[in-house]
Amino acid sequence: MESGPAIFAGMVFALFGGGLMVWAGVRVRQRQSVAHGVTPVASATVAALVALVALAVGGWCLSRL
C-alpha cells in the first residue's frame, strides 16, 4: 500500500534529474549558459549537482520499496 507513493516520488525525482542532466548537457555542448545572467561554468556546475542529487534521491526512494 505504501509502495505507490514511493514509486511515484522516485520516478518524479529520477525523471527530473535525468531531464535536467540532458538539458544542461545540451546547453553546455552548444556553449550556451544554462542559467540567464550567470557564467556558463557556474550554471553548468550547479545544474549538474542538482541533477545528481535528484537522481540520488530518486534512487533512494526506489530502493525503499
PDB file of N, CA, C and O in Angstrom, chain B, residues numbered from 101:
ATOM      1  N   MET B 101       0.809  -1.192   0.000  1.00  0.00           N
ATOM      2  CA  MET B 101       0.000   0.000   0.000  1.00  0.00           C
ATOM      3  C   MET B 101       0.855   1.259   0.000  1.00  0.00           C
ATOM      4  O   MET B 101       0.516   2.237  -0.667  1.00  0.00           O
ATOM      5  N   GLU B 102       1.971   1.247   0.748  1.00  0.00           N
ATOM      6  CA  GLU B 102       2.811   2.424   0.828  1.00  0.00           C
ATOM      7  C   GLU B 102       3.832   2.491  -0.306  1.00  0.00           C
ATOM      8  O   GLU B 102       4.546   3.487  -0.427  1.00  0.00           O
ATOM      9  N   SER B 103       3.913   1.471  -1.123  1.00  0.00           N
ATOM     10  CA  SER B 103       4.912   1.487  -2.197  1.00  0.00           C
ATOM     11  C   SER B 103       4.481   2.387  -3.360  1.00  0.00           C
ATOM     12  O   SER B 103       5.332   2.833  -4.130  1.00  0.00           O
ATOM     13  N   GLY B 104       3.207   2.659  -3.499  1.00  0.00           N
ATOM     14  CA  GLY B 104       2.725   3.521  -4.580  1.00  0.00           C
ATOM     15  C   GLY B 104       3.316   4.921  -4.522  1.00  0.00           C
ATOM     16  O   GLY B 104       3.868   5.391  -5.517  1.00  0.00           O
ATOM     17  N   PRO B 105       3.212   5.604  -3.375  1.00  0.00           N
ATOM     18  CA  PRO B 105       3.815   6.934  -3.290  1.00  0.00           C
ATOM     19  C   PRO B 105       5.340   6.916  -3.438  1.00  0.00           C
ATOM     20  O   PRO B 105       5.914   7.856  -3.989  1.00  0.00           O
ATOM     21  N   ALA B 106       5.995   5.869  -2.958  1.00  0.00           N
ATOM     22  CA  ALA B 106       7.455   5.777  -3.096  1.00  0.00           C
ATOM     23  C   ALA B 106       7.844   5.622  -4.559  1.00  0.00           C
ATOM     24  O   ALA B 106       8.814   6.229  -5.012  1.00  0.00           O
ATOM     25  N   ILE B 107       7.100   4.822  -5.291  1.00  0.00           N
ATOM     26  CA  ILE B 107       7.370   4.661  -6.725  1.00  0.00           C
ATOM     27  C   ILE B 107       7.147   5.978  -7.453  1.00  0.00           C
ATOM     28  O   ILE B 107       7.958   6.377  -8.288  1.00  0.00           O
ATOM     29  N   PHE B 108       6.046   6.651  -7.134  1.00  0.00           N
ATOM     30  CA  PHE B 108       5.747   7.934  -7.781  1.00  0.00           C
ATOM     31  C   PHE B 108       6.831   8.960  -7.489  1.00  0.00           C
ATOM     32  O   PHE B 108       7.333   9.606  -8.408  1.00  0.00           O
ATOM     33  N   ALA B 109       7.197   9.118  -6.225  1.00  0.00           N
ATOM     34  CA  ALA B 109       8.218  10.101  -5.853  1.00  0.00           C
ATOM     35  C   ALA B 109       9.564   9.744  -6.469  1.00  0.00           C
ATOM     36  O   ALA B 109      10.267  10.626  -6.963  1.00  0.00           O
ATOM     37  N   GLY B 110       9.927   8.485  -6.449  1.00  0.00           N
ATOM     38  CA  GLY B 110      11.197   8.066  -7.035  1.00  0.00           C
ATOM     39  C   GLY B 110      11.257   8.342  -8.525  1.00  0.00           C
ATOM     40  O   GLY B 110      12.276   8.804  -9.039  1.00  0.00           O
ATOM     41  N   MET B 111      10.177   8.064  -9.208  1.00  0.00           N
ATOM     42  CA  MET B 111      10.152   8.309 -10.654  1.00  0.00           C
ATOM     43  C   MET B 111      10.178   9.803 -10.968  1.00  0.00           C
ATOM     44  O   MET B 111      10.826  10.222 -11.927  1.00  0.00           O
ATOM     45  N   VAL B 112       9.480  10.606 -10.169  1.00  0.00           N
ATOM     46  CA  VAL B 112       9.494  12.054 -10.394  1.00  0.00           C
ATOM     47  C   VAL B 112      10.908  12.597 -10.222  1.00  0.00           C
ATOM     48  O   VAL B 112      11.390  13.352 -11.067  1.00  0.00           O
ATOM     49  N   PHE B 113      11.573  12.219  -9.134  1.00  0.00           N
ATOM     50  CA  PHE B 113      12.939  12.683  -8.915  1.00  0.00           C
ATOM     51  C   PHE B 113      13.882  12.176 -10.001  1.00  0.00           C
ATOM     52  O   PHE B 113      14.728  12.926 -10.486  1.00  0.00           O
ATOM     53  N   ALA B 114      13.742  10.920 -10.380  1.00  0.00           N
ATOM     54  CA  ALA B 114      14.629  10.351 -11.402  1.00  0.00           C
ATOM     55  C   ALA B 114      14.405  11.025 -12.761  1.00  0.00           C
ATOM     56  O   ALA B 114      15.371  11.338 -13.458  1.00  0.00           O
ATOM     57  N   LEU B 115      13.167  11.246 -13.137  1.00  0.00           N
ATOM     58  CA  LEU B 115      12.886  11.903 -14.414  1.00  0.00           C
ATOM     59  C   LEU B 115      13.362  13.354 -14.410  1.00  0.00           C
ATOM     60  O   LEU B 115      13.908  13.834 -15.403  1.00  0.00           O
ATOM     61  N   PHE B 116      13.155  14.049 -13.293  1.00  0.00           N
ATOM     62  CA  PHE B 116      13.630  15.433 -13.195  1.00  0.00           C
ATOM     63  C   PHE B 116      15.154  15.490 -13.284  1.00  0.00           C
ATOM     64  O   PHE B 116      15.705  16.300 -14.028  1.00  0.00           O
ATOM     65  N   GLY B 117      15.822  14.641 -12.535  1.00  0.00           N
ATOM     66  CA  GLY B 117      17.282  14.629 -12.551  1.00  0.00           C
ATOM     67  C   GLY B 117      17.839  14.260 -13.911  1.00  0.00           C
ATOM     68  O   GLY B 117      18.785  14.885 -14.390  1.00  0.00           O
ATOM     69  N   GLY B 118      17.262  13.255 -14.530  1.00  0.00           N
ATOM     70  CA  GLY B 118      17.710  12.858 -15.871  1.00  0.00           C
ATOM     71  C   GLY B 118      17.452  13.931 -16.901  1.00  0.00           C
ATOM     72  O   GLY B 118      18.311  14.211 -17.738  1.00  0.00           O
ATOM     73  N   GLY B 119      16.275  14.536 -16.850  1.00  0.00           N
ATOM     74  CA  GLY B 119      15.944  15.600 -17.788  1.00  0.00           C
ATOM     75  C   GLY B 119      16.834  16.819 -17.617  1.00  0.00           C
ATOM     76  O   GLY B 119      17.270  17.422 -18.597  1.00  0.00           O
ATOM     77  N   LEU B 120      17.101  17.178 -16.372  1.00  0.00           N
ATOM     78  CA  LEU B 120      17.975  18.314 -16.110  1.00  0.00           C
ATOM     79  C   LEU B 120      19.395  18.030 -16.580  1.00  0.00           C
ATOM     80  O   LEU B 120      20.066  18.913 -17.114  1.00  0.00           O
ATOM     81  N   MET B 121      19.846  16.809 -16.382  1.00  0.00           N
ATOM     82  CA  MET B 121      21.198  16.445 -16.807  1.00  0.00           C
ATOM     83  C   MET B 121      21.307  16.503 -18.337  1.00  0.00           C
ATOM     84  O   MET B 121      22.293  17.017 -18.866  1.00  0.00           O
ATOM     85  N   VAL B 122      20.314  15.986 -19.040  1.00  0.00           N
ATOM     86  CA  VAL B 122      20.332  16.024 -20.515  1.00  0.00           C
ATOM     87  C   VAL B 122      20.261  17.459 -21.012  1.00  0.00           C
ATOM     88  O   VAL B 122      21.017  17.850 -21.901  1.00  0.00           O
ATOM     89  N   TRP B 123      19.349  18.246 -20.437  1.00  0.00           N
ATOM     90  CA  TRP B 123      19.179  19.630 -20.874  1.00  0.00           C
ATOM     91  C   TRP B 123      20.443  20.443 -20.635  1.00  0.00           C
ATOM     92  O   TRP B 123      20.862  21.204 -21.508  1.00  0.00           O
ATOM     93  N   ALA B 124      21.053  20.293 -19.469  1.00  0.00           N
ATOM     94  CA  ALA B 124      22.282  21.023 -19.165  1.00  0.00           C
ATOM     95  C   ALA B 124      23.411  20.557 -20.086  1.00  0.00           C
ATOM     96  O   ALA B 124      24.220  21.373 -20.531  1.00  0.00           O
ATOM     97  N   GLY B 125      23.473  19.271 -20.373  1.00  0.00           N
ATOM     98  CA  GLY B 125      24.498  18.767 -21.280  1.00  0.00           C
ATOM     99  C   GLY B 125      24.366  19.328 -22.677  1.00  0.00           C
ATOM    100  O   GLY B 125      25.368  19.655 -23.314  1.00  0.00           O
ATOM    101  N   VAL B 126      23.152  19.443 -23.157  1.00  0.00           N
ATOM    102  CA  VAL B 126      22.925  20.015 -24.492  1.00  0.00           C
ATOM    103  C   VAL B 126      23.321  21.485 -24.509  1.00  0.00           C
ATOM    104  O   VAL B 126      23.954  21.951 -25.456  1.00  0.00           O
ATOM    105  N   ARG B 127      22.948  22.216 -23.454  1.00  0.00           N
ATOM    106  CA  ARG B 127      23.307  23.642 -23.393  1.00  0.00           C
ATOM    107  C   ARG B 127      24.828  23.830 -23.338  1.00  0.00           C
ATOM    108  O   ARG B 127      25.363  24.741 -23.969  1.00  0.00           O
ATOM    109  N   VAL B 128      25.518  22.976 -22.589  1.00  0.00           N
ATOM    110  CA  VAL B 128      26.972  23.078 -22.488  1.00  0.00           C
ATOM    111  C   VAL B 128      27.620  22.733 -23.822  1.00  0.00           C
ATOM    112  O   VAL B 128      28.576  23.387 -24.239  1.00  0.00           O
ATOM    113  N   ARG B 129      27.103  21.706 -24.493  1.00  0.00           N
ATOM    114  CA  ARG B 129      27.648  21.334 -25.802  1.00  0.00           C
ATOM    115  C   ARG B 129      27.506  22.453 -26.823  1.00  0.00           C
ATOM    116  O   ARG B 129      28.361  22.624 -27.691  1.00  0.00           O
ATOM    117  N   GLN B 130      26.417  23.217 -26.714  1.00  0.00           N
ATOM    118  CA  GLN B 130      26.194  24.342 -27.620  1.00  0.00           C
ATOM    119  C   GLN B 130      26.904  25.604 -27.152  1.00  0.00           C
ATOM    120  O   GLN B 130      26.770  26.662 -27.766  1.00  0.00           O
ATOM    121  N   ARG B 131      27.664  25.489 -26.057  1.00  0.00           N
ATOM    122  CA  ARG B 131      28.405  26.608 -25.463  1.00  0.00           C
ATOM    123  C   ARG B 131      27.489  27.766 -25.097  1.00  0.00           C
ATOM    124  O   ARG B 131      27.820  28.930 -25.322  1.00  0.00           O
ATOM    125  N   GLN B 132      26.329  27.433 -24.527  1.00  0.00           N
ATOM    126  CA  GLN B 132      25.387  28.428 -24.042  1.00  0.00           C
ATOM    127  C   GLN B 132      25.272  28.303 -22.531  1.00  0.00           C
ATOM    128  O   GLN B 132      25.539  27.248 -21.956  1.00  0.00           O
ATOM    129  N   SER B 133      24.873  29.390 -21.907  1.00  0.00           N
ATOM    130  CA  SER B 133      24.714  29.372 -20.461  1.00  0.00           C
ATOM    131  C   SER B 133      23.459  28.576 -20.081  1.00  0.00           C
ATOM    132  O   SER B 133      22.443  28.636 -20.774  1.00  0.00           O
ATOM    133  N   VAL B 134      23.540  27.848 -19.000  1.00  0.00           N
ATOM    134  CA  VAL B 134      22.399  27.067 -18.533  1.00  0.00           C
ATOM    135  C   VAL B 134      21.389  27.976 -17.843  1.00  0.00           C
ATOM    136  O   VAL B 134      20.184  27.739 -17.930  1.00  0.00           O
ATOM    137  N   ALA B 135      21.865  29.008 -17.160  1.00  0.00           N
ATOM    138  CA  ALA B 135      21.005  29.981 -16.487  1.00  0.00           C
ATOM    139  C   ALA B 135      21.323  31.376 -17.018  1.00  0.00           C
ATOM    140  O   ALA B 135      22.487  31.713 -17.238  1.00  0.00           O
ATOM    141  N   HIS B 136      20.306  32.165 -17.217  1.00  0.00           N
ATOM    142  CA  HIS B 136      20.476  33.504 -17.776  1.00  0.00           C
ATOM    143  C   HIS B 136      21.176  34.416 -16.766  1.00  0.00           C
ATOM    144  O   HIS B 136      20.764  34.507 -15.610  1.00  0.00           O
ATOM    145  N   GLY B 137      22.221  35.079 -17.210  1.00  0.00           N
ATOM    146  CA  GLY B 137      22.915  36.040 -16.375  1.00  0.00           C
ATOM    147  C   GLY B 137      23.966  35.445 -15.455  1.00  0.00           C
ATOM    148  O   GLY B 137      24.487  36.147 -14.588  1.00  0.00           O
ATOM    149  N   VAL B 138      24.289  34.171 -15.619  1.00  0.00           N
ATOM    150  CA  VAL B 138      25.273  33.502 -14.783  1.00  0.00           C
ATOM    151  C   VAL B 138      26.355  32.954 -15.714  1.00  0.00           C
ATOM    152  O   VAL B 138      26.078  32.616 -16.865  1.00  0.00           O
ATOM    153  N   THR B 139      27.574  32.869 -15.215  1.00  0.00           N
ATOM    154  CA  THR B 139      28.650  32.331 -16.051  1.00  0.00           C
ATOM    155  C   THR B 139      28.340  30.886 -16.434  1.00  0.00           C
ATOM    156  O   THR B 139      27.746  30.152 -15.643  1.00  0.00           O
ATOM    157  N   PRO B 140      28.733  30.472 -17.630  1.00  0.00           N
ATOM    158  CA  PRO B 140      28.425  29.112 -18.076  1.00  0.00           C
ATOM    159  C   PRO B 140      29.000  28.020 -17.174  1.00  0.00           C
ATOM    160  O   PRO B 140      28.361  26.986 -16.978  1.00  0.00           O
ATOM    161  N   VAL B 141      30.185  28.231 -16.628  1.00  0.00           N
ATOM    162  CA  VAL B 141      30.793  27.203 -15.778  1.00  0.00           C
ATOM    163  C   VAL B 141      30.009  27.043 -14.479  1.00  0.00           C
ATOM    164  O   VAL B 141      29.721  25.924 -14.055  1.00  0.00           O
ATOM    165  N   ALA B 142      29.668  28.164 -13.852  1.00  0.00           N
ATOM    166  CA  ALA B 142      28.933  28.097 -12.584  1.00  0.00           C
ATOM    167  C   ALA B 142      27.543  27.503 -12.785  1.00  0.00           C
ATOM    168  O   ALA B 142      27.107  26.664 -11.997  1.00  0.00           O
ATOM    169  N   SER B 143      26.847  27.930 -13.830  1.00  0.00           N
ATOM    170  CA  SER B 143      25.492  27.432 -14.042  1.00  0.00           C
ATOM    171  C   SER B 143      25.490  25.952 -14.400  1.00  0.00           C
ATOM    172  O   SER B 143      24.602  25.216 -13.971  1.00  0.00           O
ATOM    173  N   ALA B 144      26.464  25.508 -15.176  1.00  0.00           N
ATOM    174  CA  ALA B 144      26.541  24.087 -15.520  1.00  0.00           C
ATOM    175  C   ALA B 144      26.898  23.250 -14.295  1.00  0.00           C
ATOM    176  O   ALA B 144      26.385  22.144 -14.124  1.00  0.00           O
ATOM    177  N   THR B 145      27.770  23.774 -13.450  1.00  0.00           N
ATOM    178  CA  THR B 145      28.151  23.046 -12.239  1.00  0.00           C
ATOM    179  C   THR B 145      26.975  22.893 -11.300  1.00  0.00           C
ATOM    180  O   THR B 145      26.722  21.799 -10.796  1.00  0.00           O
ATOM    181  N   VAL B 146      26.258  23.967 -11.060  1.00  0.00           N
ATOM    182  CA  VAL B 146      25.098  23.906 -10.156  1.00  0.00           C
ATOM    183  C   VAL B 146      24.018  22.995 -10.738  1.00  0.00           C
ATOM    184  O   VAL B 146      23.418  22.204 -10.009  1.00  0.00           O
ATOM    185  N   ALA B 147      23.768  23.098 -12.031  1.00  0.00           N
ATOM    186  CA  ALA B 147      22.758  22.243 -12.657  1.00  0.00           C
ATOM    187  C   ALA B 147      23.142  20.770 -12.560  1.00  0.00           C
ATOM    188  O   ALA B 147      22.290  19.921 -12.304  1.00  0.00           O
ATOM    189  N   ALA B 148      24.416  20.468 -12.764  1.00  0.00           N
ATOM    190  CA  ALA B 148      24.867  19.076 -12.672  1.00  0.00           C
ATOM    191  C   ALA B 148      24.737  18.558 -11.236  1.00  0.00           C
ATOM    192  O   ALA B 148      24.332  17.415 -11.025  1.00  0.00           O
ATOM    193  N   LEU B 149      25.074  19.384 -10.260  1.00  0.00           N
ATOM    194  CA  LEU B 149      24.947  18.964  -8.861  1.00  0.00           C
ATOM    195  C   LEU B 149      23.492  18.721  -8.473  1.00  0.00           C
ATOM    196  O   LEU B 149      23.177  17.736  -7.804  1.00  0.00           O
ATOM    197  N   VAL B 150      22.608  19.622  -8.896  1.00  0.00           N
ATOM    198  CA  VAL B 150      21.186  19.450  -8.601  1.00  0.00           C
ATOM    199  C   VAL B 150      20.652  18.194  -9.288  1.00  0.00           C
ATOM    200  O   VAL B 150      19.862  17.456  -8.700  1.00  0.00           O
ATOM    201  N   ALA B 151      21.071  17.951 -10.512  1.00  0.00           N
ATOM    202  CA  ALA B 151      20.630  16.754 -11.237  1.00  0.00           C
ATOM    203  C   ALA B 151      21.114  15.483 -10.537  1.00  0.00           C
ATOM    204  O   ALA B 151      20.362  14.517 -10.411  1.00  0.00           O
ATOM    205  N   LEU B 152      22.361  15.484 -10.086  1.00  0.00           N
ATOM    206  CA  LEU B 152      22.884  14.311  -9.383  1.00  0.00           C
ATOM    207  C   LEU B 152      22.179  14.073  -8.057  1.00  0.00           C
ATOM    208  O   LEU B 152      21.916  12.927  -7.690  1.00  0.00           O
ATOM    209  N   VAL B 153      21.870  15.142  -7.340  1.00  0.00           N
ATOM    210  CA  VAL B 153      21.127  14.998  -6.077  1.00  0.00           C
ATOM    211  C   VAL B 153      19.732  14.448  -6.352  1.00  0.00           C
ATOM    212  O   VAL B 153      19.261  13.566  -5.634  1.00  0.00           O
ATOM    213  N   ALA B 154      19.068  14.961  -7.385  1.00  0.00           N
ATOM    214  CA  ALA B 154      17.732  14.467  -7.721  1.00  0.00           C
ATOM    215  C   ALA B 154      17.774  12.994  -8.124  1.00  0.00           C
ATOM    216  O   ALA B 154      16.898  12.219  -7.740  1.00  0.00           O
ATOM    217  N   LEU B 155      18.783  12.610  -8.892  1.00  0.00           N
ATOM    218  CA  LEU B 155      18.919  11.199  -9.270  1.00  0.00           C
ATOM    219  C   LEU B 155      19.188  10.327  -8.052  1.00  0.00           C
ATOM    220  O   LEU B 155      18.665   9.217  -7.953  1.00  0.00           O
ATOM    221  N   ALA B 156      19.998  10.822  -7.132  1.00  0.00           N
ATOM    222  CA  ALA B 156      20.291  10.066  -5.913  1.00  0.00           C
ATOM    223  C   ALA B 156      19.045   9.909  -5.049  1.00  0.00           C
ATOM    224  O   ALA B 156      18.795   8.827  -4.519  1.00  0.00           O
ATOM    225  N   VAL B 157      18.268  10.963  -4.903  1.00  0.00           N
ATOM    226  CA  VAL B 157      17.030  10.896  -4.109  1.00  0.00           C
ATOM    227  C   VAL B 157      16.039   9.939  -4.788  1.00  0.00           C
ATOM    228  O   VAL B 157      15.370   9.154  -4.117  1.00  0.00           O
ATOM    229  N   GLY B 158      15.954  10.012  -6.111  1.00  0.00           N
ATOM    230  CA  GLY B 158      15.077   9.093  -6.830  1.00  0.00           C
ATOM    231  C   GLY B 158      15.495   7.663  -6.649  1.00  0.00           C
ATOM    232  O   GLY B 158      14.646   6.796  -6.442  1.00  0.00           O
ATOM    233  N   GLY B 159      16.786   7.388  -6.720  1.00  0.00           N
ATOM    234  CA  GLY B 159      17.288   6.030  -6.484  1.00  0.00           C
ATOM    235  C   GLY B 159      17.031   5.584  -5.069  1.00  0.00           C
ATOM    236  O   GLY B 159      16.694   4.424  -4.834  1.00  0.00           O
ATOM    237  N   TRP B 160      17.186   6.495  -4.113  1.00  0.00           N
ATOM    238  CA  TRP B 160      16.931   6.147  -2.710  1.00  0.00           C
ATOM    239  C   TRP B 160      15.454   5.806  -2.508  1.00  0.00           C
ATOM    240  O   TRP B 160      15.125   4.831  -1.832  1.00  0.00           O
ATOM    241  N   CYS B 161      14.566   6.612  -3.095  1.00  0.00           N
ATOM    242  CA  CYS B 161      13.127   6.345  -2.966  1.00  0.00           C
ATOM    243  C   CYS B 161      12.770   4.994  -3.576  1.00  0.00           C
ATOM    244  O   CYS B 161      11.990   4.231  -3.005  1.00  0.00           O
ATOM    245  N   LEU B 162      13.343   4.707  -4.732  1.00  0.00           N
ATOM    246  CA  LEU B 162      13.019   3.444  -5.393  1.00  0.00           C
ATOM    247  C   LEU B 162      13.645   2.247  -4.682  1.00  0.00           C
ATOM    248  O   LEU B 162      13.145   1.128  -4.800  1.00  0.00           O
ATOM    249  N   SER B 163      14.728   2.471  -3.950  1.00  0.00           N
ATOM    250  CA  SER B 163      15.336   1.343  -3.219  1.00  0.00           C
ATOM    251  C   SER B 163      14.585   1.026  -1.935  1.00  0.00           C
ATOM    252  O   SER B 163      14.838  -0.012  -1.324  1.00  0.00           O
ATOM    253  N   ARG B 164      13.682   1.875  -1.514  1.00  0.00           N
ATOM    254  CA  ARG B 164      12.912   1.674  -0.288  1.00  0.00           C
ATOM    255  C   ARG B 164      11.643   0.848  -0.490  1.00  0.00           C
ATOM    256  O   ARG B 164      10.828   0.738   0.426  1.00  0.00           O
ATOM    257  N   LEU B 165      11.469   0.278  -1.656  1.00  0.00           N
ATOM    258  CA  LEU B 165      10.245  -0.475  -1.939  1.00  0.00           C
ATOM    259  C   LEU B 165      10.204  -1.773  -1.199  1.00  0.00           C
ATOM    260  O   LEU B 165       9.239  -2.527  -1.328  1.00  0.00           O
TER     261      LEU B 165
END
